[in-house]
Amino acid sequence: MLRFAMILLLLIQSAQTDPLLKKLQDRFNSIDNFAADFKFTSPAMNISGKFIYKKQNKFVIESGARKIVSDSRSVWNYDITGKRVIVSDFKEEPSSFTIERYLFELPKKCDVKNFKDDEGKNYLELIPNNEMDFKKIIIEISDDFFRKIEITDFNGEKHILELNNIKTDVKLREEIFTFVPPKGIRVIDLR
């Protein structure tokens, strides 16, 4: 009887998975990493640059006078012009960006719908089932990969990450995900 209940629960959960979300998750699971040009827009800032992401929350973000590096345990937020780096725990750092959260964790806590716009672009919409730190998330999908993540916060303000020139499974050296401060740089370690 317990076995039957477990199988039924698994069938219900799989039936509730949005097919577009499943396709996106499968595509993401099929790669090890990606590199892209990015543009981040919010009411407080507009930045652009290079973004390298490897599974397990390893990333490098380079944008003008700032470089942010994560080895999945620590985050180094390097202010190049200010000649300082702030080191913090990955889980405590607000600049930590985990794609796995948006593609795997949050959909389990949200109502997920897919739709197409007038141009035929595919989107996923995530609306939280319970109180979370956002009102909704819209993910634009092209070629089975996400291109844009738009987060609407509780004030109705939009925070948008756009990716272009995406290259998957690029050759990466593991050491790029560890930051070694140059000489003369002030290190502020908050871990």
DRENPA-3360 file (N, C-alpha, C; in nm, 2 decimals, always signed):
BEGIN
1 = MLRFAMIL = +0.08/-0.12/+0.00/+0.00/+0.00/+0.00/+0.09/+0.13/+0.00 ~ +0.19/+0.13/+0.08/+0.28/+0.24/+0.09/+0.35/+0.26/-0.04 ~ +0.39/+0.15/-0.10/+0.46/+0.16/-0.23/+0.36/+0.22/-0.34 ~ +0.24/+0.18/-0.34/+0.14/+0.24/-0.43/+0.12/+0.39/-0.41 ~ +0.12/+0.43/-0.28/+0.11/+0.57/-0.25/+0.23/+0.65/-0.30 ~ +0.35/+0.60/-0.29/+0.47/+0.66/-0.33/+0.47/+0.68/-0.48 ~ +0.43/+0.57/-0.55/+0.42/+0.58/-0.70/+0.32/+0.68/-0.74 ~ +0.20/+0.69/-0.68/+0.10/+0.78/-0.71/+0.15/+0.93/-0.69;
9 = LLLIQSAQ = +0.22/+0.95/-0.58/+0.27/+1.08/-0.55/+0.37/+1.12/-0.66 ~ +0.46/+1.03/-0.70/+0.56/+1.06/-0.80/+0.49/+1.09/-0.94 ~ +0.38/+1.02/-0.97/+0.31/+1.05/-1.09/+0.24/+1.18/-1.09 ~ +0.18/+1.22/-0.98/+0.12/+1.35/-0.96/+0.22/+1.46/-0.98 ~ +0.34/+1.45/-0.91/+0.44/+1.55/-0.92/+0.49/+1.56/-1.06 ~ +0.51/+1.45/-1.13/+0.56/+1.46/-1.27/+0.46/+1.52/-1.36 ~ +0.33/+1.49/-1.33/+0.23/+1.55/-1.42/+0.21/+1.70/-1.40 ~ +0.26/+1.75/-1.28/+0.25/+1.89/-1.26/+0.36/+1.97/-1.31;
17 = TDPLLKKL = +0.47/+1.90/-1.36/+0.58/+1.97/-1.41/+0.55/+2.03/-1.55 ~ +0.57/+2.16/-1.56/+0.55/+2.23/-1.69/+0.64/+2.17/-1.79 ~ +0.59/+2.14/-1.91/+0.68/+2.08/-2.02/+0.79/+2.17/-2.06 ~ +0.77/+2.30/-2.07/+0.87/+2.39/-2.11/+0.98/+2.40/-2.00 ~ +0.94/+2.40/-1.87/+1.03/+2.40/-1.76/+1.11/+2.28/-1.76 ~ +1.05/+2.16/-1.78/+1.12/+2.04/-1.79/+1.23/+2.04/-1.90 ~ +1.19/+2.09/-2.02/+1.28/+2.10/-2.13/+1.40/+2.19/-2.09 ~ +1.38/+2.30/-2.03/+1.48/+2.39/-1.99/+1.57/+2.33/-1.88;
25 = QDRFNSID = +1.52/+2.26/-1.79/+1.59/+2.19/-1.68/+1.68/+2.08/-1.75 ~ +1.62/+2.00/-1.84/+1.70/+1.90/-1.91/+1.82/+1.96/-1.98 ~ +1.79/+2.07/-2.05/+1.90/+2.13/-2.13/+2.01/+2.18/-2.03 ~ +1.97/+2.24/-1.92/+2.07/+2.29/-1.83/+2.15/+2.18/-1.77 ~ +2.08/+2.07/-1.74/+2.15/+1.95/-1.68/+2.25/+1.88/-1.78 ~ +2.23/+1.91/-1.91/+2.31/+1.84/-2.01/+2.44/+1.92/-2.03 ~ +2.46/+2.03/-1.97/+2.59/+2.11/-1.99/+2.66/+2.12/-1.86 ~ +2.79/+2.15/-1.87/+2.87/+2.17/-1.75/+2.88/+2.31/-1.71;
33 = NFAADFKF = +2.89/+2.40/-1.82/+2.91/+2.54/-1.79/+2.86/+2.63/-1.91 ~ +2.87/+2.76/-1.90/+2.84/+2.85/-2.01/+2.91/+2.98/-1.98 ~ +2.93/+3.05/-2.09/+2.99/+3.19/-2.09/+2.90/+3.27/-2.17 ~ +2.88/+3.40/-2.13/+2.79/+3.49/-2.21/+2.82/+3.63/-2.18 ~ +2.78/+3.72/-2.26/+2.77/+3.86/-2.24/+2.65/+3.88/-2.16 ~ +2.65/+3.97/-2.06/+2.53/+4.00/-1.98/+2.50/+4.15/-1.97 ~ +2.38/+4.17/-1.94/+2.33/+4.31/-1.91/+2.23/+4.30/-1.79 ~ +2.26/+4.37/-1.69/+2.17/+4.37/-1.57/+2.11/+4.51/-1.55;
41 = TSPAMNIS = +1.98/+4.51/-1.55/+1.91/+4.64/-1.54/+1.82/+4.64/-1.42 ~ +1.83/+4.74/-1.33/+1.73/+4.76/-1.22/+1.72/+4.90/-1.19 ~ +1.63/+4.94/-1.11/+1.61/+5.08/-1.08/+1.74/+5.15/-1.02 ~ +1.82/+5.07/-0.95/+1.94/+5.12/-0.88/+2.06/+5.12/-0.97 ~ +2.07/+5.03/-1.07/+2.19/+5.01/-1.15/+2.17/+4.95/-1.28 ~ +2.26/+4.98/-1.37/+2.27/+4.92/-1.50/+2.41/+4.88/-1.53 ~ +2.44/+4.75/-1.54/+2.57/+4.71/-1.56/+2.57/+4.60/-1.67 ~ +2.69/+4.59/-1.74/+2.70/+4.49/-1.84/+2.85/+4.43/-1.84;
49 = GKFIYKKQ = +2.87/+4.32/-1.90/+3.00/+4.26/-1.90/+3.00/+4.12/-1.94 ~ +3.09/+4.04/-1.88/+3.10/+3.90/-1.91/+3.06/+3.82/-1.79 ~ +3.00/+3.70/-1.82/+2.94/+3.61/-1.72/+2.98/+3.47/-1.75 ~ +3.05/+3.41/-1.66/+3.09/+3.27/-1.67/+3.03/+3.19/-1.56 ~ +2.96/+3.08/-1.59/+2.89/+3.01/-1.49/+2.92/+2.86/-1.50 ~ +2.96/+2.79/-1.39/+2.98/+2.65/-1.39/+2.88/+2.59/-1.28 ~ +2.83/+2.48/-1.31/+2.74/+2.41/-1.22/+2.80/+2.41/-1.08 ~ +2.71/+2.40/-0.98/+2.74/+2.40/-0.84/+2.78/+2.54/-0.79;
57 = NKFVIESG = +2.72/+2.64/-0.86/+2.73/+2.78/-0.81/+2.87/+2.84/-0.82 ~ +2.94/+2.80/-0.92/+3.07/+2.87/-0.94/+3.05/+2.97/-1.06 ~ +3.10/+3.09/-1.04/+3.09/+3.19/-1.14/+3.19/+3.30/-1.13 ~ +3.20/+3.37/-1.24/+3.29/+3.49/-1.26/+3.20/+3.59/-1.33 ~ +3.19/+3.71/-1.27/+3.12/+3.82/-1.33/+3.22/+3.94/-1.34 ~ +3.25/+3.98/-1.47/+3.34/+4.09/-1.49/+3.26/+4.21/-1.55 ~ +3.27/+4.32/-1.49/+3.20/+4.44/-1.54/+3.28/+4.57/-1.50 ~ +3.35/+4.62/-1.60/+3.42/+4.75/-1.58/+3.51/+4.74/-1.46;
65 = ARKIVSDS = +3.47/+4.82/-1.35/+3.56/+4.83/-1.24/+3.52/+4.73/-1.13 ~ +3.45/+4.62/-1.16/+3.41/+4.52/-1.06/+3.43/+4.38/-1.12 ~ +3.48/+4.29/-1.03/+3.49/+4.15/-1.06/+3.44/+4.07/-0.94 ~ +3.34/+3.98/-0.96/+3.29/+3.90/-0.86/+3.31/+3.75/-0.89 ~ +3.37/+3.68/-0.80/+3.41/+3.54/-0.82/+3.36/+3.45/-0.71 ~ +3.31/+3.34/-0.75/+3.26/+3.24/-0.65/+3.31/+3.10/-0.68 ~ +3.36/+3.03/-0.57/+3.40/+2.89/-0.58/+3.29/+2.80/-0.52 ~ +3.17/+2.86/-0.50/+3.05/+2.79/-0.44/+3.06/+2.79/-0.29;
73 = RSVWNYDI = +3.17/+2.83/-0.23/+3.17/+2.84/-0.08/+3.19/+2.99/-0.04 ~ +3.28/+3.06/-0.11/+3.31/+3.20/-0.08/+3.29/+3.28/-0.21 ~ +3.26/+3.41/-0.18/+3.24/+3.51/-0.29/+3.34/+3.62/-0.27 ~ +3.42/+3.65/-0.37/+3.51/+3.76/-0.37/+3.45/+3.87/-0.45 ~ +3.42/+3.99/-0.39/+3.36/+4.10/-0.46/+3.47/+4.21/-0.47 ~ +3.54/+4.22/-0.58/+3.66/+4.30/-0.60/+3.62/+4.43/-0.67 ~ +3.65/+4.54/-0.60/+3.63/+4.67/-0.65/+3.77/+4.72/-0.70 ~ +3.78/+4.72/-0.83/+3.91/+4.74/-0.89/+3.96/+4.88/-0.87;
81 = TGKRVIVS = +3.87/+4.98/-0.89/+3.92/+5.12/-0.87/+3.93/+5.15/-0.72 ~ +3.86/+5.09/-0.63/+3.87/+5.11/-0.49/+3.98/+5.03/-0.42 ~ +4.04/+4.94/-0.50/+4.15/+4.86/-0.46/+4.12/+4.78/-0.33 ~ +4.00/+4.72/-0.33/+3.97/+4.64/-0.21/+3.88/+4.52/-0.26 ~ +3.89/+4.41/-0.18/+3.80/+4.30/-0.21/+3.73/+4.26/-0.08 ~ +3.61/+4.23/-0.09/+3.53/+4.18/+0.02/+3.50/+4.04/+0.00 ~ +3.54/+3.95/+0.10/+3.52/+3.81/+0.09/+3.41/+3.77/+0.19 ~ +3.31/+3.70/+0.13/+3.20/+3.66/+0.22/+3.16/+3.51/+0.19;
89 = DFKEEPSS = +3.08/+3.46/+0.28/+3.03/+3.32/+0.26/+2.93/+3.33/+0.15 ~ +2.93/+3.23/+0.06/+2.84/+3.22/-0.05/+2.69/+3.24/-0.01 ~ +2.65/+3.17/+0.09/+2.51/+3.17/+0.14/+2.47/+3.31/+0.19 ~ +2.56/+3.39/+0.24/+2.53/+3.52/+0.30/+2.54/+3.63/+0.21 ~ +2.60/+3.61/+0.09/+2.64/+3.72/+0.00/+2.52/+3.75/-0.10 ~ +2.47/+3.88/-0.09/+2.36/+3.92/-0.18/+2.40/+3.91/-0.33 ~ +2.53/+3.93/-0.37/+2.56/+3.92/-0.51/+2.58/+3.78/-0.56 ~ +2.56/+3.68/-0.47/+2.56/+3.54/-0.52/+2.44/+3.52/-0.61;
97 = FTIERYLF = +2.47/+3.46/-0.73/+2.37/+3.44/-0.82/+2.37/+3.29/-0.85 ~ +2.26/+3.22/-0.82/+2.26/+3.08/-0.84/+2.15/+3.05/-0.94 ~ +2.19/+3.01/-1.05/+2.10/+2.97/-1.16/+2.01/+2.85/-1.12 ~ +2.08/+2.76/-1.05/+2.00/+2.64/-1.00/+1.88/+2.68/-0.92 ~ +1.89/+2.79/-0.84/+1.78/+2.84/-0.76/+1.66/+2.87/-0.85 ~ +1.68/+2.95/-0.96/+1.58/+2.99/-1.05/+1.52/+2.88/-1.14 ~ +1.60/+2.78/-1.17/+1.55/+2.68/-1.26/+1.50/+2.55/-1.19 ~ +1.55/+2.53/-1.06/+1.51/+2.41/-0.99/+1.44/+2.43/-0.86;
105 = ELPKKCDV = +1.49/+2.52/-0.77/+1.44/+2.54/-0.64/+1.31/+2.62/-0.64 ~ +1.31/+2.74/-0.70/+1.19/+2.82/-0.70/+1.07/+2.76/-0.77 ~ +1.08/+2.70/-0.89/+0.96/+2.64/-0.95/+0.88/+2.54/-0.86 ~ +0.95/+2.48/-0.76/+0.88/+2.39/-0.67/+0.80/+2.47/-0.57 ~ +0.83/+2.60/-0.55/+0.76/+2.68/-0.46/+0.66/+2.78/-0.53 ~ +0.64/+2.76/-0.66/+0.56/+2.86/-0.73/+0.46/+2.79/-0.82 ~ +0.36/+2.87/-0.86/+0.28/+2.82/-0.97/+0.35/+2.86/-1.10 ~ +0.37/+2.76/-1.19/+0.45/+2.78/-1.31/+0.36/+2.77/-1.43;
113 = KNFKDDEG = +0.36/+2.87/-1.52/+0.29/+2.87/-1.64/+0.38/+2.91/-1.75 ~ +0.36/+2.85/-1.87/+0.43/+2.89/-1.99/+0.34/+2.97/-2.09 ~ +0.40/+3.06/-2.16/+0.32/+3.13/-2.26/+0.42/+3.18/-2.37 ~ +0.36/+3.22/-2.49/+0.43/+3.28/-2.60/+0.38/+3.42/-2.62 ~ +0.48/+3.51/-2.66/+0.43/+3.64/-2.69/+0.39/+3.65/-2.84 ~ +0.36/+3.77/-2.88/+0.32/+3.79/-3.02/+0.43/+3.75/-3.13 ~ +0.55/+3.76/-3.08/+0.66/+3.72/-3.17/+0.70/+3.57/-3.17 ~ +0.63/+3.50/-3.08/+0.65/+3.35/-3.07/+0.76/+3.31/-2.98;
121 = KNYLELIP = +0.80/+3.41/-2.89/+0.91/+3.38/-2.79/+0.84/+3.30/-2.68 ~ +0.91/+3.21/-2.62/+0.86/+3.13/-2.51/+0.90/+3.19/-2.38 ~ +0.81/+3.18/-2.28/+0.83/+3.23/-2.15/+0.78/+3.14/-2.04 ~ +0.84/+3.14/-1.93/+0.79/+3.08/-1.80/+0.76/+3.19/-1.71 ~ +0.65/+3.18/-1.64/+0.61/+3.27/-1.53/+0.60/+3.19/-1.40 ~ +0.67/+3.24/-1.30/+0.67/+3.18/-1.17/+0.61/+3.28/-1.07 ~ +0.50/+3.24/-1.01/+0.43/+3.32/-0.91/+0.44/+3.24/-0.78 ~ +0.49/+3.30/-0.67/+0.51/+3.22/-0.55/+0.38/+3.18/-0.49;
129 = NNEMDFKK = +0.38/+3.05/-0.43/+0.27/+3.00/-0.36/+0.26/+3.06/-0.22 ~ +0.37/+3.09/-0.16/+0.38/+3.15/-0.03/+0.46/+3.28/-0.04 ~ +0.46/+3.35/+0.07/+0.54/+3.48/+0.07/+0.69/+3.45/+0.05 ~ +0.74/+3.52/-0.05/+0.88/+3.51/-0.09/+0.93/+3.65/-0.11 ~ +1.06/+3.66/-0.16/+1.12/+3.79/-0.17/+1.09/+3.85/-0.31 ~ +0.99/+3.80/-0.38/+0.95/+3.86/-0.51/+0.80/+3.83/-0.54 ~ +0.75/+3.91/-0.63/+0.61/+3.89/-0.67/+0.59/+3.79/-0.78 ~ +0.69/+3.81/-0.88/+0.69/+3.71/-0.99/+0.82/+3.71/-1.06;
137 = IIIEISDD = +0.85/+3.60/-1.14/+0.97/+3.59/-1.22/+0.92/+3.55/-1.36 ~ +0.97/+3.61/-1.46/+0.95/+3.57/-1.59/+1.08/+3.53/-1.66 ~ +1.09/+3.41/-1.71/+1.21/+3.36/-1.78/+1.18/+3.35/-1.93 ~ +1.26/+3.42/-2.01/+1.25/+3.40/-2.15/+1.34/+3.29/-2.20 ~ +1.29/+3.20/-2.28/+1.36/+3.09/-2.33/+1.37/+3.09/-2.48 ~ +1.50/+3.06/-2.52/+1.52/+3.05/-2.67/+1.62/+2.94/-2.69 ~ +1.60/+2.85/-2.79/+1.69/+2.74/-2.81/+1.71/+2.66/-2.69 ~ +1.60/+2.63/-2.62/+1.60/+2.55/-2.50/+1.69/+2.60/-2.39;
145 = FFRKIEIT = +1.73/+2.73/-2.39/+1.81/+2.79/-2.28/+1.75/+2.92/-2.24 ~ +1.77/+2.96/-2.12/+1.71/+3.09/-2.08/+1.80/+3.20/-2.13 ~ +1.73/+3.31/-2.17/+1.80/+3.43/-2.23/+1.78/+3.55/-2.14 ~ +1.67/+3.55/-2.06/+1.64/+3.67/-1.98/+1.56/+3.62/-1.86 ~ +1.60/+3.67/-1.74/+1.52/+3.65/-1.62/+1.48/+3.79/-1.57 ~ +1.35/+3.81/-1.55/+1.29/+3.93/-1.51/+1.23/+3.91/-1.37 ~ +1.28/+3.97/-1.27/+1.22/+3.95/-1.13/+1.15/+4.08/-1.10 ~ +1.02/+4.07/-1.06/+0.95/+4.18/-1.01/+0.94/+4.17/-0.86;
153 = DFNGEKHI = +0.99/+4.27/-0.79/+1.00/+4.27/-0.64/+0.86/+4.32/-0.59 ~ +0.86/+4.33/-0.45/+0.73/+4.37/-0.39/+0.69/+4.51/-0.41 ~ +0.79/+4.59/-0.45/+0.76/+4.73/-0.49/+0.72/+4.75/-0.63 ~ +0.71/+4.64/-0.71/+0.68/+4.65/-0.85/+0.80/+4.68/-0.94 ~ +0.91/+4.69/-0.88/+1.03/+4.72/-0.95/+1.09/+4.60/-1.02 ~ +1.14/+4.62/-1.14/+1.19/+4.50/-1.22/+1.34/+4.50/-1.22 ~ +1.39/+4.38/-1.20/+1.54/+4.35/-1.21/+1.56/+4.25/-1.32 ~ +1.63/+4.29/-1.42/+1.64/+4.21/-1.54/+1.78/+4.17/-1.57;
161 = LELNNIKT = +1.80/+4.04/-1.59/+1.93/+3.99/-1.64/+1.91/+3.93/-1.78 ~ +1.99/+3.98/-1.87/+1.98/+3.94/-2.01/+2.11/+3.88/-2.05 ~ +2.11/+3.76/-2.12/+2.23/+3.70/-2.17/+2.23/+3.70/-2.32 ~ +2.35/+3.72/-2.38/+2.37/+3.72/-2.52/+2.50/+3.65/-2.55 ~ +2.51/+3.60/-2.67/+2.63/+3.53/-2.72/+2.67/+3.42/-2.62 ~ +2.57/+3.34/-2.59/+2.59/+3.22/-2.50/+2.67/+3.11/-2.57 ~ +2.77/+3.07/-2.50/+2.85/+2.95/-2.54/+2.85/+2.85/-2.43 ~ +2.81/+2.73/-2.46/+2.80/+2.62/-2.36/+2.92/+2.53/-2.37;
169 = DVKLREEI = +2.95/+2.47/-2.25/+3.06/+2.37/-2.24/+3.19/+2.43/-2.30 ~ +3.23/+2.55/-2.25/+3.36/+2.61/-2.29/+3.47/+2.55/-2.21 ~ +3.59/+2.55/-2.26/+3.70/+2.50/-2.18/+3.74/+2.61/-2.07 ~ +3.73/+2.56/-1.95/+3.76/+2.65/-1.84/+3.86/+2.59/-1.75 ~ +3.95/+2.68/-1.69/+4.04/+2.63/-1.59/+3.97/+2.65/-1.46 ~ +3.98/+2.55/-1.37/+3.91/+2.55/-1.24/+3.96/+2.67/-1.16 ~ +4.08/+2.71/-1.17/+4.14/+2.82/-1.09/+4.07/+2.96/-1.11 ~ +4.00/+2.97/-1.22/+3.93/+3.10/-1.24/+3.82/+3.13/-1.14;
177 = FTFVPPKG = +3.78/+3.02/-1.07/+3.67/+3.04/-0.97/+3.73/+3.06/-0.83 ~ +3.86/+3.09/-0.82/+3.92/+3.13/-0.70/+3.99/+3.26/-0.72 ~ +3.97/+3.36/-0.64/+4.03/+3.49/-0.65/+4.15/+3.50/-0.57 ~ +4.26/+3.55/-0.63/+4.38/+3.57/-0.56/+4.40/+3.72/-0.57 ~ +4.39/+3.80/-0.45/+4.40/+3.94/-0.46/+4.54/+3.99/-0.50 ~ +4.55/+4.09/-0.59/+4.68/+4.14/-0.63/+4.74/+4.21/-0.51 ~ +4.87/+4.24/-0.52/+4.94/+4.31/-0.42/+4.89/+4.45/-0.40 ~ +4.88/+4.49/-0.28/+4.83/+4.63/-0.25/+4.68/+4.64/-0.24;
185 = IRVIDLR = +4.61/+4.53/-0.25/+4.47/+4.53/-0.24/+4.43/+4.51/-0.09 ~ +4.33/+4.59/-0.04/+4.28/+4.57/+0.09/+4.18/+4.46/+0.09 ~ +4.20/+4.36/+0.18/+4.11/+4.24/+0.19/+4.03/+4.25/+0.31 ~ +3.89/+4.25/+0.29/+3.80/+4.25/+0.40/+3.73/+4.12/+0.40 ~ +3.77/+4.03/+0.50/+3.72/+3.90/+0.50/+3.60/+3.89/+0.60 ~ +3.48/+3.87/+0.56/+3.36/+3.86/+0.64/+3.32/+3.72/+0.67 ~ +3.40/+3.62/+0.63/+3.36/+3.48/+0.65/+3.37/+3.44/+0.80;
% end
